[in-house]
Amino acid sequence: MAHSQAESVIKNIIREIGQECAMKGQTVSETLVAFMVKAVVLDPRNGFNVDRTLTKADVQKLIKLSIDRLLDTRNPSLDTIKMQVYFDMNYTNRVELINEQHHVLDSRLAPVSRDITDNRARTREELESVYRKMVSYILLRSGLGSPTDIKVIREATAALQSVFPQTELAAFLTLTKKEKERQLKELTMIVTGIRLFNKECGKGGEGIDDLPAILNEAIPAASHHIDIELQASKELAHRYTSLIEMMHLSQNAEMELRVTMLKEVLYNVRQHEAFLCIILSDVITCAQEVDMMHKQFAAQMEQLKNVVQSKTAVPTSLVYPIFIALSNLWTSFQDEILVLSFLNNLTISLQQFLGTHSLIFPEDVMESLLEDVTVKSDEERLQETADSKVNPADFTKEEWLFPETTINFDQVLIQYHGFCAYSFAMKDGLLLPANPSIGVLKFKEKYYAFSSKEAAYTFSQNPEKYIKMVAEKAKESAELIQLLELHQQFESLAPYSQVRAKEKQYIQPITKCDTSTQTDTHILPPTIVKDYEWNEWELRRKAIKLANLRQKLTHSVQTNLSHMRRDNCSQVYPMKDSGTQTKRESNTNVPRPQIFLAGLRGGTPPTTRMTKVNLTRAVDET
């Protein structure tokens, strides 16, 4: 089947499934239907062979199975898939979100900007109309107050007139379109800086909200809300994990069905926990950016106050850059407000995919199931295995990484989203948090962590076997492909967020490295002035030479005939290597002079008679 024909068949299948679900009262997106179709095909229990062309009966079976799964409202697995699709379609990192917002703002202001830049005003009334449009453009772009508030308009007009009088409008209209757009943006930033400075001095700032104060209150509130949601998901995950561990040894059919449902709700809360961790990380980054910008804003404002100091006239070269810096910082505050609002809305929207927990396992049912079960948190499990570590001496080929011997250990990308690979494979999909301090196994440029020392030893004996078991289990529960980050094994189901993350450069852990140190002899740069001259007469000679050069003329003539007129070449003979050799080698040893002076201490006679005795041996005696 040709690629275009196969794509058309898939689109028809997705469209038919969507229509059937809509007729039965369930509205589903095409993305969710496409994911569910792939999940049904991958599940080996459904009997589809991806290597052969689907028959008509296979297509009808695929449509029926997909519709049944999409209409099962009490299925935690479906809620998890919906959560993954929703997050993948709506989540955007802060840089892309801010750039998109700026692009939207530019597109919305494009008609206003075009109305100014393309204007050919000549009369006084037309010029005044263009000036009013410039004020409206500045207010809309800066976001400082409503462009319909008369007080805000008066304040913005006064600020604009101080830097761009209406008399300069005629010269502005003669510029090129790009120059007009650039100057409009620059005037917007300068006017914004002026209004912010007036607000700081208490002389204006009509309609300007105190964004730093709003952010200082909103960020802790958002972080607290996410923490509450995160702790609730973690507590549910701990309870479900402990129940599954207790029921794992039971062979009862009813108990086995309950274990299956418990695993599905466990996958649901673990996925919710993973998404909340991503959102919380963005909130923390937002808090760090706001703190840094707040300090920069205060420093710029203080510098501006020192420059102005109640002066009537200040050079524009000093204050304009500070006004522009203040405007850019205020725009960054507005961007952080947008990011924080987006993260709050995303957190609230994820709650709609957690409704099956209370339906399948109400609180009274959970309390009866947990009567004889000890619930362990992830932190308690890590503390239990903190003292047991893998001994690298027990292995000959395997490479193990440890926190104390590996640089960037915290940035090592653990497979299966940090869960134990062995426990998941051997306990039929049980998610137990791995403890990297036990030892991280490096196998085929991937890193695996385990929940116990015994699991690490067993997994290392045959990693291929357990990796294949994990992949087979993931085919039965399609939500595990994204939860455990198995997009490399299932490229067709890789979400957009993980594809973008894979494109980023990953910091490899450093286990061995060659280092060297060097002490600088001269730390400070040299201060030697090469053209310094101490001799007065030499300075006079150079001055006379420069004075004479003013009266000299330089002539040069170049013609086609004289240009590269002749070729010269020369040849030399290399010097020969030569050497001499003596018949024998000999050496001499010069005797060390030894002289003794006697009679220096004096004696009986009143005068001192010194005697000099030469004890140096002859040359032939040495």
LINZI-V521640 format. One record per residue. RES is the residue in three letters. PHI is phi in radians with two decimals (none if undefined). OMEGA is omega in whole degrees, 0 to 359 (NA if undefined). Layout:
# LINZI-V521640
<<RES	PHI	OMEGA> <RES	PHI	OMEGA>>
This chain:
# LINZI-V521640
<<MET	none	180> <ALA	-1.15	183> <HIS	-1.13	180> <SER	-1.15	179> <GLN	-1.18	178> <ALA	-1.10	179> <GLU	-1.13	178> <SER	-1.13	179> <VAL	-1.11	180> <ILE	-1.11	179> <LYS	-1.11	178> <ASN	-1.14	178> <ILE	-1.10	181> <ILE	-1.12	180> <ARG	-1.14	180> <GLU	-1.17	178> <ILE	-1.12	179> <GLY	-1.08	178> <GLN	-1.16	179> <GLU	-1.10	180> <CYS	-1.16	179> <ALA	-1.14	179> <MET	-1.15	180> <LYS	-1.68	173> <GLY	1.53	181> <GLN	-2.17	179> <THR	-1.55	182> <VAL	-2.25	179> <SER	-1.45	179> <GLU	-1.14	179> <THR	-1.12	179> <LEU	-1.14	179> <VAL	-1.11	180> <ALA	-1.08	178> <PHE	-1.13	181> <MET	-1.17	177> <VAL	-1.07	179> <LYS	-1.14	179> <ALA	-1.14	179> <VAL	-1.16	180> <VAL	-1.17	182> <LEU	-1.26	184> <ASP	-1.11	182> <PRO	-1.16	180> <ARG	-1.22	180> <ASN	-1.52	173> <GLY	1.35	177> <PHE	-1.58	178> <ASN	-1.91	184> <VAL	-1.29	183> <ASP	-1.52	181> <ARG	-2.12	181> <THR	-1.24	180> <LEU	-1.27	175> <THR	-1.44	179> <LYS	-1.11	177> <ALA	-1.14	178> <ASP	-1.10	180> <VAL	-1.12	179> <GLN	-1.12	177> <LYS	-1.12	179> <LEU	-1.09	180> <ILE	-1.11	181> <LYS	-1.12	180> <LEU	-1.11	180> <SER	-1.15	179> <ILE	-1.12	180> <ASP	-1.05	181> <ARG	-1.26	180> <LEU	-1.27	181> <LEU	-1.64	180> <ASP	-1.40	185> <THR	-1.30	180> <ARG	-1.78	182> <ASN	-1.92	179> <PRO	-1.08	180> <SER	-1.09	178> <LEU	-1.14	178> <ASP	-1.09	179> <THR	-1.13	178> <ILE	-1.12	177> <LYS	-1.08	179> <MET	-1.09	180> <GLN	-1.12	179> <VAL	-1.13	180> <TYR	-1.10	181> <PHE	-1.14	182> <ASP	-1.18	182> <MET	-1.44	186> <ASN	-1.96	183> <TYR	-1.35	176> <THR	-2.44	179> <ASN	-1.21	190> <ARG	-1.08	182> <VAL	-1.16	179> <GLU	-1.15	179> <LEU	-1.12	180> <ILE	-1.18	178> <ASN	-1.10	178> <GLU	-1.14	179> <GLN	-1.13	178> <HIS	-1.13	178> <HIS	-1.14	177> <VAL	-1.12	179> <LEU	-1.11	179> <ASP	-1.09	181> <SER	-1.18	179> <ARG	-1.26	180> <LEU	-1.55	182> <ALA	-1.02	178> <PRO	-1.07	179> <VAL	-1.15	178> <SER	-1.12	180> <ARG	-1.13	179> <ASP	-1.14	179> <ILE	-1.49	186> <THR	-1.26	181> <ASP	-1.63	184> <ASN	-1.32	178> <ARG	-2.11	184> <ALA	-1.16	179> <ARG	-2.25	183> <THR	-1.38	181> <ARG	-1.14	181> <GLU	-1.14	179> <GLU	-1.15	179> <LEU	-1.12	178> <GLU	-1.11	178> <SER	-1.11	178> <VAL	-1.11	180> <TYR	-1.11	178> <ARG	-1.13	177> <LYS	-1.15	177> <MET	-1.12	177> <VAL	-1.10	179> <SER	-1.11	178> <TYR	-1.06	181> <ILE	-1.09	180> <LEU	-1.18	180> <LEU	-1.19	183> <ARG	-1.29	181> <SER	-1.35	182> <GLY	1.28	181> <LEU	-1.73	177> <GLY	1.67	182> <SER	-1.46	179> <PRO	-1.27	177> <THR	-1.81	179> <ASP	-1.43	185> <ILE	-1.12	179> <LYS	-1.15	179> <VAL	-1.14	181> <ILE	-1.14	179> <ARG	-1.11	180> <GLU	-1.16	179> <ALA	-1.16	178> <THR	-1.13	179> <ALA	-1.12	179> <ALA	-1.15	179> <LEU	-1.19	180> <GLN	-1.14	180> <SER	-1.25	181> <VAL	-2.02	183> <PHE	-2.53	180> <PRO	-1.11	182> <GLN	-1.16	179> <THR	-1.20	180> <GLU	-1.55	183> <LEU	-1.18	180> <ALA	-1.11	177> <ALA	-1.18	179> <PHE	-1.10	183> <LEU	-1.25	178> <THR	-1.47	181> <LEU	-1.30	175> <THR	-1.28	184> <LYS	-1.11	180> <LYS	-1.13	178> <GLU	-1.15	177> <LYS	-1.11	179> <GLU	-1.10	180> <ARG	-1.12	181> <GLN	-1.21	176> <LEU	-1.07	179> <LYS	-1.12	179> <GLU	-1.17	177> <LEU	-1.10	178> <THR	-1.07	181> <MET	-1.18	180> <ILE	-1.16	179> <VAL	-1.11	177> <THR	-1.06	178> <GLY	-1.08	179> <ILE	-1.12	181> <ARG	-1.15	177> <LEU	-1.15	178> <PHE	-1.16	178> <ASN	-1.10	178> <LYS	-1.13	179> <GLU	-1.14	180> <CYS	-1.47	180> <GLY	1.36	182> <LYS	-1.98	181> <GLY	3.05	180> <GLY	1.48	181> <GLU	-1.17	177> <GLY	1.37	181> <ILE	-1.70	178> <ASP	-1.37	178> <ASP	-1.45	185> <LEU	-1.10	178> <PRO	-1.01	179> <ALA	-1.19	178> <ILE	-1.09	180> <LEU	-1.17	179> <ASN	-1.10	176> <GLU	-1.58	186> <ALA	-1.32	183> <ILE	-1.14	177> <PRO	-1.07	179> <ALA	-1.14	179> <ALA	-1.14	179> <SER	-1.10	179> <HIS	-1.14	179> <HIS	-1.10	180> <ILE	-1.16	178> <ASP	-1.07	179> <ILE	-1.10	179> <GLU	-1.08	182> <LEU	-1.17	180> <GLN	-1.13	178> <ALA	-1.11	178> <SER	-1.15	179> <LYS	-1.14	179> <GLU	-1.10	176> <LEU	-1.10	179> <ALA	-1.10	179> <HIS	-1.11	181> <ARG	-1.18	180> <TYR	-1.14	180> <THR	-1.11	179> <SER	-1.12	178> <LEU	-1.14	180> <ILE	-1.11	178> <GLU	-1.07	180> <MET	-1.22	183> <MET	-1.48	188> <HIS	-1.12	183> <LEU	-1.44	181> <SER	-1.36	180> <GLN	-1.83	181> <ASN	-1.21	182> <ALA	-1.13	179> <GLU	-1.13	178> <MET	-1.16	179> <GLU	-1.14	176> <LEU	-1.11	179> <ARG	-1.16	178> <VAL	-1.09	178> <THR	-1.06	178> <MET	-1.16	178> <LEU	-1.09	179> <LYS	-1.14	180> <GLU	-1.16	178> <VAL	-1.25	175> <LEU	-1.13	177> <TYR	-1.08	181> <ASN	-1.13	183> <VAL	-1.27	178> <ARG	-1.17	177> <GLN	-1.19	177> <HIS	-1.08	178> <GLU	-1.09	180> <ALA	-1.10	179> <PHE	-1.17	179> <LEU	-1.14	177> <CYS	-1.12	177> <ILE	-1.13	180> <ILE	-1.13	180> <LEU	-1.12	176> <SER	-1.07	177> <ASP	-1.17	178> <VAL	-1.15	178> <ILE	-1.11	176> <THR	-1.07	178> <CYS	-1.08	179> <ALA	-1.11	179> <GLN	-1.13	179> <GLU	-1.13	181> <VAL	-1.13	179> <ASP	-1.10	179> <MET	-1.15	181> <MET	-1.18	179> <HIS	-1.09	178> <LYS	-1.15	179> <GLN	-1.14	180> <PHE	-1.12	179> <ALA	-1.12	180> <ALA	-1.17	179> <GLN	-1.14	179> <MET	-1.14	179> <GLU	-1.17	177> <GLN	-1.11	179> <LEU	-1.15	178> <LYS	-1.12	179> <ASN	-1.16	180> <VAL	-1.27	184> <VAL	-1.29	178> <GLN	0.85	176> <SER	1.04	177> <LYS	-1.42	179> <THR	-1.40	180> <ALA	-2.39	181> <VAL	-2.25	178> <PRO	-1.03	181> <THR	-1.13	180> <SER	-1.14	180> <LEU	-1.59	188> <VAL	-1.64	182> <TYR	-1.03	178> <PRO	-1.04	180> <ILE	-1.26	176> <PHE	-1.04	180> <ILE	-1.14	178> <ALA	-1.11	177> <LEU	-1.10	179> <SER	-1.12	179> <ASN	-1.11	178> <LEU	-1.15	179> <TRP	-1.16	175> <THR	-1.09	177> <SER	-1.14	174> <PHE	-1.06	178> <GLN	-1.09	178> <ASP	-1.12	180> <GLU	-1.19	174> <ILE	-1.06	179> <LEU	-1.09	181> <VAL	-1.08	182> <LEU	-1.14	177> <SER	-1.11	179> <PHE	-1.09	181> <LEU	-1.19	177> <ASN	-1.10	179> <ASN	-1.11	179> <LEU	-1.16	178> <THR	-1.10	180> <ILE	-1.16	182> <SER	-1.17	181> <LEU	-1.23	182> <GLN	-1.17	182> <GLN	-1.21	182> <PHE	-1.72	181> <LEU	-2.03	187> <GLY	-1.34	184> <THR	-1.33	182> <HIS	-1.11	182> <SER	-1.23	179> <LEU	-1.41	183> <ILE	-1.45	181> <PHE	-2.20	176> <PRO	-1.10	185> <GLU	-1.10	180> <ASP	-1.18	177> <VAL	-1.16	180> <MET	-1.12	180> <GLU	-1.13	178> <SER	-1.20	179> <LEU	-1.28	185> <LEU	-1.65	184> <GLU	-1.07	184> <ASP	-1.89	184> <VAL	-1.97	175> <THR	-1.61	182> <VAL	-1.45	179> <LYS	-1.94	175> <SER	-1.47	178> <ASP	-1.09	180> <GLU	-1.14	178> <GLU	-1.15	178> <ARG	-1.14	179> <LEU	-1.19	179> <GLN	-1.17	180> <GLU	-1.13	183> <THR	-1.85	184> <ALA	-1.19	185> <ASP	-1.54	182> <SER	-1.66	181> <LYS	-2.24	178> <VAL	-1.26	177> <ASN	-1.66	182> <PRO	-1.07	181> <ALA	-1.17	179> <ASP	-1.35	184> <PHE	-2.15	181> <THR	-1.85	184> <LYS	-1.90	185> <GLU	-1.28	178> <GLU	-1.93	182> <TRP	-2.03	178> <LEU	-1.96	180> <PHE	-2.29	183> <PRO	-1.06	185> <GLU	-1.41	182> <THR	-2.07	186> <THR	-2.26	173> <ILE	-1.35	182> <ASN	1.08	182> <PHE	-1.11	181> <ASP	-1.19	182> <GLN	-1.72	177> <VAL	-1.21	182> <LEU	-1.46	180> <ILE	-1.34	179> <GLN	-1.19	178> <TYR	1.07	175> <HIS	1.01	177> <GLY	1.47	178> <PHE	-1.69	183> <CYS	-1.23	181> <ALA	-1.22	183> <TYR	-1.19	181> <SER	-1.11	179> <PHE	-1.15	182> <ALA	-1.30	188> <MET	-1.55	182> <LYS	-1.86	171> <ASP	0.99	173> <GLY	1.57	178> <LEU	-1.37	180> <LEU	-1.66	176> <LEU	-2.01	180> <PRO	-1.14	179> <ALA	-1.49	179> <ASN	-1.95	183> <PRO	-1.10	181> <SER	-1.19	174> <ILE	-1.12	183> <GLY	2.45	180> <VAL	-1.88	181> <LEU	-1.50	175> <LYS	-1.74	182> <PHE	-2.38	180> <LYS	0.95	177> <GLU	1.09	174> <LYS	-2.17	189> <TYR	-2.16	185> <TYR	-2.18	177> <ALA	-2.07	190> <PHE	-2.42	183> <SER	-1.54	179> <SER	-2.69	179> <LYS	-1.17	179> <GLU	-1.11	179> <ALA	-1.12	179> <ALA	-1.13	181> <TYR	-1.15	182> <THR	-1.18	181> <PHE	-1.12	183> <SER	-1.17	180> <GLN	-1.23	180> <ASN	-2.64	183> <PRO	-1.10	182> <GLU	-1.01	182> <LYS	-1.07	184> <TYR	-1.30	176> <ILE	-1.11	178> <LYS	-1.17	178> <MET	-1.13	178> <VAL	-1.12	180> <ALA	-1.11	179> <GLU	-1.14	178> <LYS	-1.16	180> <ALA	-1.16	178> <LYS	-1.14	180> <GLU	-1.35	178> <SER	-2.18	188> <ALA	-1.11	180> <GLU	-1.16	180> <LEU	-1.25	182> <ILE	-1.08	178> <GLN	-1.49	181> <LEU	-1.08	181> <LEU	-1.61	177> <GLU	1.01	180> <LEU	-1.72	184> <HIS	-1.18	177> <GLN	-1.25	177> <GLN	-1.35	182> <PHE	-2.22	184> <GLU	-1.08	183> <SER	-1.18	182> <LEU	-1.89	182> <ALA	-1.20	178> <PRO	-1.25	184> <TYR	-1.09	182> <SER	-1.13	180> <GLN	-1.35	176> <VAL	-1.13	177> <ARG	-1.16	180> <ALA	-1.17	181> <LYS	-1.21	181> <GLU	-1.30	181> <LYS	-1.30	180> <GLN	-1.27	184> <TYR	-1.76	181> <ILE	-1.43	180> <GLN	-1.34	177> <PRO	-1.19	182> <ILE	-1.83	179> <THR	-1.83	179> <LYS	-2.40	178> <CYS	-2.78	176> <ASP	-1.72	182> <THR	-2.25	177> <SER	-2.62	179> <THR	-2.22	180> <GLN	-2.54	178> <THR	-1.65	180> <ASP	-1.23	179> <THR	-1.27	179> <HIS	-2.06	182> <ILE	-1.28	181> <LEU	-1.39	179> <PRO	-1.16	181> <PRO	-1.18	182> <THR	-2.02	180> <ILE	-1.40	177> <VAL	-1.60	187> <LYS	-1.21	183> <ASP	-1.64	178> <TYR	-1.26	180> <GLU	-2.34	182> <TRP	-1.58	185> <ASN	-1.41	181> <GLU	-1.13	182> <TRP	-1.24	176> <GLU	-1.17	177> <LEU	-1.13	178> <ARG	-1.16	180> <ARG	-1.11	178> <LYS	-1.15	179> <ALA	-1.16	178> <ILE	-1.13	179> <LYS	-1.10	178> <LEU	-1.17	178> <ALA	-1.17	179> <ASN	-1.20	181> <LEU	-1.11	181> <ARG	-1.15	182> <GLN	-1.76	183> <LYS	-1.71	177> <LEU	-2.19	179> <THR	-1.97	180> <HIS	-2.08	175> <SER	-2.59	180> <VAL	-2.25	180> <GLN	-2.36	178> <THR	-2.14	178> <ASN	-1.14	182> <LEU	-1.32	182> <SER	-1.52	181> <HIS	-1.29	181> <MET	0.89	189> <ARG	-1.24	183> <ARG	-2.34	178> <ASP	-1.88	178> <ASN	-1.97	175> <CYS	-2.53	179> <SER	-2.45	181> <GLN	-2.32	179> <VAL	-2.21	176> <TYR	-1.75	180> <PRO	-1.16	180> <MET	-1.22	180> <LYS	-1.39	173> <ASP	-1.42	181> <SER	-2.39	180> <GLY	-2.79	178> <THR	-2.18	180> <GLN	-2.46	177> <THR	-1.62	183> <LYS	-1.28	180> <ARG	-2.56	179> <GLU	-1.88	180> <SER	-2.55	178> <ASN	-2.60	179> <THR	-2.23	179> <ASN	-2.16	181> <VAL	-1.35	181> <PRO	-1.16	178> <ARG	-1.47	181> <PRO	-1.16	177> <GLN	-2.34	182> <ILE	-2.16	181> <PHE	-1.99	178> <LEU	-1.87	181> <ALA	-1.91	176> <GLY	1.50	181> <LEU	-1.36	181> <ARG	-1.36	181> <GLY	1.45	181> <GLY	-2.97	183> <THR	-1.20	180> <PRO	-1.09	183> <PRO	-1.21	181> <THR	-1.70	181> <THR	-1.63	178> <ARG	-1.99	181> <MET	-1.61	178> <THR	-2.03	181> <LYS	-1.79	182> <VAL	-2.01	179> <ASN	-1.60	182> <LEU	-1.78	181> <THR	-1.19	181> <ARG	-1.40	180> <ALA	-1.24	184> <VAL	-1.15	182> <ASP	-1.27	178> <GLU	-1.52	183> <THR	-1.48	NA>>
